[in-house]
Amino acid sequence: MARTALVIVAVLVLLLGLLWIFQRRLIYLPDGAQVPPAGQVIPGARDVSFTTGDGLTLGAWYVPGDHDVTVLVAGGNAGNRLHRAPLARALAARGLPVLLMDYRGYGGNPGAPTEEGLRLDALAARAFLGDARVVYFGESLGAGVVTGLARERPPAGLVLRSPFTDLAAAGQVAYPFLPVRALLRDRFPVAEHIADVRVPVVVVYGADDTIVPPRLSKAVAEAAGPGGGGVTTVEVPGAGHNDLALLSGEELIGAVVELAGRVRGA
């Protein structure tokens, strides 16, 4: 019995060790393939690049518009900017300029993603936009990226699509039998950081999201309340995490356009 117990313990320790070492491969699921030229995907868009604080040159797409508020889009943990093209097209159709960034390791960009790396990527994307009035849009993991960015470079407004309170809370949903919080190196503490943000915040989430449950997004909205800029929640009925309604649906696009119009005159 004792020998069997030791074997089980050894196997568990080995598995936990492997999870510790390879955890970022479970968190970040980049499509690292080269993307086509921006203009082939979104009419009028152009390819741009910027350099991060640690020396990486990252490609992105910029879509011009006649609105004086630009939307900086930070995607989720999977895919690349090609997968967010419908979002950029829908925003551009409403007149909003869009910078569709890709993190390191995504969309043909060099490097490998980490929490600190994505922070540097977002800072470089914001610097590229100069003195423009900017609304940050963060999708899922990207909500963690732009909330952190908002503390360092405050935007005109902040849109969080399917945000989690922190990465551990989302990870516990996916891996309920693992000590996720104890294992994680990358944290993305959205609820903690949002309390320091002093700009208007919009939280959009799907009522049927099973990847980031609505209760986590609602908790982020509640944490944003004391920030002083005001918070609006938009629940999209019947929408799951990866549904088109949360990529380019009318409720989502309308919420971004409404916020851009509100901060335009602020």
Residue pairs with C-beta under 8 A, 6 or more apart in sequence:
16 179
16 183
19 26
19 178
19 183
20 183
23 183
23 184
23 185
24 112
24 113
24 114
24 185
24 186
27 77
27 141
27 167
27 171
27 186
28 77
28 105
28 112
28 113
29 77
29 78
29 79
30 78
30 79
30 80
30 103
30 105
30 106
30 107
30 113
31 78
31 79
31 80
31 82
31 83
31 106
31 107
32 80
32 105
32 106
32 107
32 108
32 109
33 80
33 107
33 108
34 107
34 108
35 41
35 59
35 80
35 81
35 82
35 102
35 107
35 108
36 82
37 47
38 45
38 46
38 47
38 61
38 62
38 63
39 45
39 46
39 47
41 61
41 82
41 85
42 61
42 63
42 85
42 88
42 89
42 92
44 63
44 64
44 92
45 61
45 62
45 63
45 64
45 88
45 92
46 61
46 62
46 64
47 59
47 60
47 61
47 62
48 59
48 60
48 61
48 62
48 99
48 128
49 57
49 58
49 59
49 60
50 57
50 58
50 60
50 124
50 125
50 127
50 128
51 57
51 58
51 124
52 58
52 104
52 117
52 120
52 121
52 123
52 124
53 120
53 123
53 124
54 117
54 120
56 104
56 109
56 110
56 111
56 120
56 121
57 110
58 101
58 102
58 103
58 104
58 109
58 110
58 121
58 124
58 125
59 102
59 107
59 108
59 109
60 81
60 99
60 100
60 101
60 102
60 125
60 128
61 81
61 85
61 88
61 98
61 99
61 100
62 97
62 98
62 99
62 100
63 88
63 89
63 91
63 92
63 97
63 98
63 99
63 100
64 92
64 97
65 91
65 92
65 95
65 96
65 97
65 98
66 95
67 94
67 95
67 96
67 97
67 260
67 264
68 132
68 133
68 264
69 96
69 97
69 132
69 133
69 134
69 135
69 156
69 157
69 260
69 263
69 264
70 96
70 97
70 98
70 99
70 129
70 132
70 133
70 134
70 135
71 91
71 96
71 97
71 98
71 99
71 134
71 135
71 136
71 137
71 159
71 256
71 260
72 98
72 99
72 101
72 125
72 126
72 129
72 134
72 135
72 136
72 137
72 146
72 155
73 84
73 87
73 88
73 98
73 99
73 100
73 101
73 137
73 139
73 142
74 101
74 103
74 118
74 122
74 125
74 136
74 137
74 138
74 139
74 142
74 145
74 146
74 149
75 81
75 83
75 84
75 101
75 102
75 103
75 106
75 139
75 141
75 142
76 139
76 140
76 141
76 142
76 162
77 140
77 141
79 106
80 102
80 106
80 107
80 108
81 100
81 101
81 102
81 106
81 107
82 107
84 100
84 139
84 247
85 100
86 244
86 247
86 248
87 98
87 100
87 137
87 247
87 248
87 252
87 253
88 98
88 100
89 248
90 248
90 253
91 98
91 253
91 256
91 257
92 98
94 253
94 257
96 256
96 257
96 260
97 132
99 125
99 128
99 129
101 121
101 122
101 125
102 108
102 109
103 109
103 113
103 117
103 118
103 121
103 145
104 110
104 111
104 112
104 113
104 117
104 118
104 121
105 111
105 112
105 113
106 113
111 117
114 186
115 144
115 185
115 186
115 187
115 188
118 145
119 145
119 148
119 149
121 145
122 145
122 146
122 148
122 149
123 149
123 152
123 153
126 134
126 149
126 153
133 156
133 263
133 264
134 155
134 156
135 155
135 156
135 157
135 158
135 159
135 256
135 259
135 260
135 263
136 146
136 149
136 150
136 155
136 157
136 158
136 159
137 146
137 159
137 161
137 256
138 144
138 145
138 146
138 147
138 158
138 159
138 160
138 161
138 163
139 161
139 162
140 161
140 162
140 163
140 164
140 211
140 212
140 241
141 167
141 188
142 161
143 160
143 161
143 162
143 163
143 164
143 190
143 220
144 163
144 164
144 166
144 167
144 188
144 189
144 190
145 188
146 155
146 158
146 160
147 158
147 160
147 163
147 190
147 193
147 194
147 197
148 188
148 193
149 155
150 158
150 193
150 197
150 199
151 193
151 196
151 197
154 197
154 198
154 199
155 199
156 199
156 263
156 266
157 199
157 200
157 201
157 202
157 229
157 259
157 260
157 262
157 263
158 197
158 199
158 200
158 201
158 202
159 201
159 202
159 204
159 255
159 256
159 259
160 190
160 194
160 201
160 202
160 203
160 204
160 217
160 220
161 204
161 205
161 246
161 252
162 204
162 205
162 206
162 209
162 211
162 212
162 217
162 241
162 246
163 190
163 203
163 205
163 212
163 216
163 217
163 220
164 170
164 188
164 190
164 212
164 216
164 217
164 220
165 189
165 190
165 191
165 216
165 219
165 220
165 223
166 187
166 188
166 189
166 190
166 191
166 192
167 184
167 186
167 187
167 188
168 180
168 181
168 184
168 187
169 216
170 211
170 212
170 216
171 178
171 180
171 181
171 184
172 178
172 180
172 181
173 210
173 211
173 212
173 213
173 216
174 211
190 220
190 223
191 219
191 220
191 223
192 223
194 201
194 220
194 223
194 224
194 227
195 223
195 224
195 226
195 227
196 227
197 224
197 227
197 229
198 227
198 228
198 229
199 227
199 229
199 263
200 229
200 230
200 231
200 232
200 259
200 262
200 263
201 221
201 224
201 227
201 229
201 230
201 231
201 232
202 231
202 232
202 233
202 234
202 255
202 256
202 258
202 259
203 217
203 218
203 220
203 221
203 224
203 231
203 232
203 233
203 234
204 233
204 234
204 236
204 246
204 251
204 252
204 255
205 212
205 214
205 217
205 218
205 233
205 234
205 235
205 236
205 246
206 214
206 235
206 236
206 238
206 239
206 240
206 241
206 243
206 245
206 246
207 214
207 235
207 236
207 237
207 238
207 239
208 238
208 239
208 240
209 217
209 239
209 240
209 241
210 240
210 241
211 240
211 241
211 242
212 241
214 235
217 233
218 233
221 231
221 233
224 231
225 231
232 255
232 259
234 251
234 252
234 255
236 245
236 246
236 249
236 251
236 252
238 245
239 245
239 246
239 249
240 246
243 249
245 251
245 252
246 252
